[in-house]
Amino acid sequence: MELLEAIMLRHSVRAYEDKKIEGPVREKLQQKIEECNRESGLHMQLVLDEPKAFDSFLAHYGKFSGVKNYVAVVGKKSEDLDETCGYYGEKLVLYAQTLGLNTCWVGLTYSKVKDAFVLEDGEKLYCVISIGYGTTQGIPHKSKPFEKVTKTGRDIPDWFREGVKAALLAPTAVNQQKFTFILEDKKVTAKPGMGFYSKMDLGIVKYHFEIGAGTDNFIWK
């Protein structure tokens, strides 16, 4: 499965089957986490067979069920931590989709379980990503029109349209889609709006934009 296909097929899933992540799927997922950590400086960790984080009123309020596996998105506090977590966390999310796994970004509706993951000095748990075999494949979310999330001139290249199309398929906090892509020749600026987790969302949508537009076609400004 190509990443663009994964973008099209991937939807947030909150209910999971009682099926372990094991064998080659587990190995490949762990390898991808280690690769992303090396590139980003994050300390993301795969937590398996741990049901307590999603066995609370908050989790049930968030309509989660059967969650026993998740990725703890951990990193050292920095100015760009939010965006970095979004970008590399979404790399894992889309890669997981290619492995036949389902996911959901989770900001608040979980409990921090002591000893389930490691926090080094200066690190914080930013959020988690539930992961496993969903009882369904989820449903598509509503998207804003192209014009609501862009600022461009008259001539809009196809690669830019495809990038924004992919970005609009990205998960964002409560589907707020508070971001703007600004096109100036071959330079693209991505700006977050005001809103909950909007800087993390920016990292997520920038990764989607790169996949849709092709990184050879533009440079980030």
C-alpha positions as CSV (number, residue, x, y, z in Angstrom):
1,M,0.0,0.0,0.0
2,E,1.4,3.4,-1.0
3,L,1.2,6.3,1.5
4,L,-1.3,8.2,-0.7
5,E,-3.6,5.2,-0.6
6,A,-3.1,5.0,3.2
7,I,-4.3,8.6,3.4
8,M,-7.4,7.8,1.5
9,L,-8.2,4.7,3.5
10,R,-7.2,5.8,7.0
11,H,-9.9,7.1,9.4
12,S,-9.9,7.5,13.2
13,V,-10.9,4.2,14.9
14,R,-11.9,4.1,18.6
15,A,-13.1,0.5,19.0
16,Y,-10.7,-2.5,18.7
17,E,-10.8,-6.2,18.5
18,D,-9.1,-8.4,21.1
19,K,-6.2,-9.3,18.9
20,K,-2.5,-8.9,19.7
21,I,-0.1,-7.0,17.6
22,E,2.7,-9.5,17.1
23,G,5.1,-11.2,14.7
24,P,6.3,-9.3,11.6
25,V,3.7,-6.5,12.1
26,R,5.0,-5.7,15.6
27,E,8.6,-5.9,14.4
28,K,8.0,-3.5,11.5
29,L,6.1,-1.1,13.7
30,Q,8.8,-1.0,16.3
31,Q,11.5,-0.5,13.6
32,K,9.5,2.5,12.2
33,I,9.2,4.0,15.7
34,E,13.0,3.7,16.2
35,E,13.6,5.3,12.8
36,C,11.2,8.2,13.5
37,N,12.9,8.7,16.9
38,R,16.3,8.9,15.3
39,E,15.2,11.5,12.8
40,S,13.2,13.6,15.2
41,G,14.9,13.4,18.5
42,L,11.6,12.2,20.0
43,H,11.2,9.3,22.4
44,M,8.0,7.6,21.1
45,Q,7.3,4.2,22.7
46,L,5.1,1.3,21.7
47,V,3.0,0.2,24.7
48,L,1.4,-3.3,24.2
49,D,-1.2,-5.2,26.2
50,E,-1.9,-2.3,28.6
51,P,-5.6,-1.7,29.0
52,K,-5.6,0.6,32.0
53,A,-5.0,3.8,30.1
54,F,-8.3,3.5,28.3
55,D,-10.3,2.0,31.2
56,S,-11.7,5.2,32.7
57,F,-14.7,7.5,32.5
58,L,-12.8,9.8,30.2
59,A,-12.0,7.0,27.8
60,H,-15.5,5.7,27.7
61,Y,-16.8,9.3,27.3
62,G,-14.5,9.5,24.3
63,K,-16.2,6.3,23.0
64,F,-13.0,4.2,23.2
65,S,-13.3,0.5,23.7
66,G,-11.0,-2.5,23.5
67,V,-7.8,-0.3,23.5
68,K,-4.9,-2.3,24.8
69,N,-2.1,-0.9,22.6
70,Y,-0.9,2.6,22.0
71,V,2.1,4.7,21.1
72,A,3.2,7.1,23.8
73,V,4.3,10.3,22.0
74,V,7.1,11.5,24.3
75,G,9.7,14.3,23.7
76,K,11.8,16.9,25.3
77,K,10.1,20.2,25.9
78,S,11.0,22.7,23.1
79,E,9.4,25.4,21.0
80,D,8.6,23.1,18.1
81,L,7.7,20.0,20.1
82,D,4.0,20.2,19.1
83,E,4.7,20.3,15.4
84,T,7.4,17.6,15.6
85,C,5.1,15.3,17.5
86,G,2.4,15.8,14.9
87,Y,4.6,15.2,11.9
88,Y,6.4,12.1,13.1
89,G,3.3,10.7,14.9
90,E,1.4,10.9,11.6
91,K,4.3,9.1,9.9
92,L,3.6,6.2,12.3
93,V,-0.1,6.5,11.8
94,L,0.1,6.1,8.0
95,Y,2.7,3.4,8.2
96,A,0.5,1.5,10.6
97,Q,-2.3,1.7,8.1
98,T,-0.1,0.1,5.5
99,L,0.4,-2.8,8.0
100,G,-3.3,-3.3,8.3
101,L,-3.6,-1.5,11.7
102,N,-6.0,1.2,12.7
103,T,-5.3,4.2,14.9
104,C,-6.6,7.3,16.6
105,W,-4.9,10.4,18.0
106,V,-5.8,10.9,21.6
107,G,-5.1,14.2,23.4
108,L,-7.1,14.0,26.7
109,T,-9.4,11.0,27.0
110,Y,-6.9,8.6,28.5
111,S,-5.1,8.0,31.8
112,K,-1.3,8.1,32.3
113,V,-0.3,4.7,33.6
114,K,2.9,4.7,35.6
115,D,5.7,2.4,34.4
116,A,3.9,1.9,31.0
117,F,6.5,4.1,29.3
118,V,9.7,5.9,30.2
119,L,10.2,9.7,30.7
120,E,13.8,10.8,30.7
121,D,14.9,14.2,32.3
122,G,13.2,17.1,30.6
123,E,10.7,14.9,28.7
124,K,6.9,15.0,28.7
125,L,4.1,12.8,27.4
126,Y,2.5,14.9,24.8
127,C,-0.3,12.6,23.7
128,V,-0.9,9.0,22.7
129,I,-2.0,7.2,19.6
130,S,-4.3,4.2,20.1
131,I,-3.4,1.4,17.7
132,G,-4.7,-2.1,16.9
133,Y,-7.1,-4.0,14.7
134,G,-10.3,-2.0,14.6
135,T,-13.8,-3.4,14.8
136,T,-14.5,-1.2,11.8
137,Q,-12.4,0.9,9.4
138,G,-13.9,4.2,10.7
139,I,-15.8,6.8,8.6
140,P,-14.5,9.8,6.6
141,H,-14.6,13.2,8.3
142,K,-16.1,16.3,6.8
143,S,-13.6,18.7,5.2
144,K,-13.5,22.4,4.6
145,P,-13.5,23.7,1.0
146,F,-10.1,24.3,-0.6
147,E,-10.6,28.1,-0.6
148,K,-11.1,28.1,3.2
149,V,-7.6,26.8,4.0
150,T,-5.5,28.4,1.2
151,K,-4.1,31.8,0.1
152,T,-3.0,31.8,-3.5
153,G,-2.7,33.8,-6.7
154,R,-4.7,33.1,-9.8
155,D,-2.6,30.3,-11.2
156,I,-2.7,27.3,-8.9
157,P,-0.5,24.3,-9.9
158,D,-1.9,20.8,-9.7
159,W,0.7,19.7,-7.1
160,F,-0.5,22.4,-4.7
161,R,-4.1,21.3,-5.1
162,E,-3.1,17.7,-4.5
163,G,-1.1,18.7,-1.4
164,V,-4.1,20.5,0.1
165,K,-6.4,17.7,-0.8
166,A,-4.2,15.3,1.1
167,A,-3.9,17.8,4.0
168,L,-7.7,18.0,4.3
169,L,-7.9,14.3,4.7
170,A,-5.6,14.5,7.8
171,P,-6.9,14.1,11.3
172,T,-7.1,17.3,13.4
173,A,-8.3,17.9,16.9
174,V,-12.1,17.7,16.9
175,N,-11.8,18.0,13.1
176,Q,-11.2,21.7,13.4
177,Q,-8.9,22.0,10.4
178,K,-7.5,25.3,11.6
179,F,-4.6,25.7,9.2
180,T,-3.7,27.7,6.1
181,F,-1.4,27.0,3.2
182,I,0.0,30.0,1.4
183,L,1.5,29.7,-2.0
184,E,4.2,32.0,-3.4
185,D,5.7,30.6,-6.6
186,K,7.2,27.3,-5.5
187,K,7.4,28.3,-1.8
188,V,4.7,27.1,0.6
189,T,4.0,28.5,4.1
190,A,1.8,26.5,6.5
191,K,0.3,28.4,9.3
192,P,-1.6,27.1,12.3
193,G,-4.8,28.8,13.4
194,M,-5.9,29.4,17.0
195,G,-7.2,26.3,18.6
196,F,-6.7,23.2,20.7
197,Y,-3.7,21.2,19.6
198,S,-3.4,23.4,16.4
199,K,0.4,23.3,16.4
200,M,0.4,19.5,16.5
201,D,-2.2,19.5,13.8
202,L,0.1,21.6,11.7
203,G,2.8,18.9,11.8
204,I,0.2,16.3,10.8
205,V,-1.2,18.3,7.8
206,K,2.3,19.2,6.6
207,Y,3.2,15.6,6.4
208,H,0.1,14.9,4.4
209,F,0.8,17.9,2.1
210,E,4.2,16.6,1.3
211,I,2.8,13.2,0.3
212,G,0.1,14.8,-1.9
213,A,2.2,17.5,-3.5
214,G,5.5,15.7,-3.8
215,T,8.5,17.2,-2.0
216,D,10.3,17.8,-5.4
217,N,7.7,20.4,-6.4
218,F,8.1,23.0,-3.6
219,I,10.1,24.2,-0.6
220,W,8.7,25.1,2.8
221,K,9.1,28.8,3.6
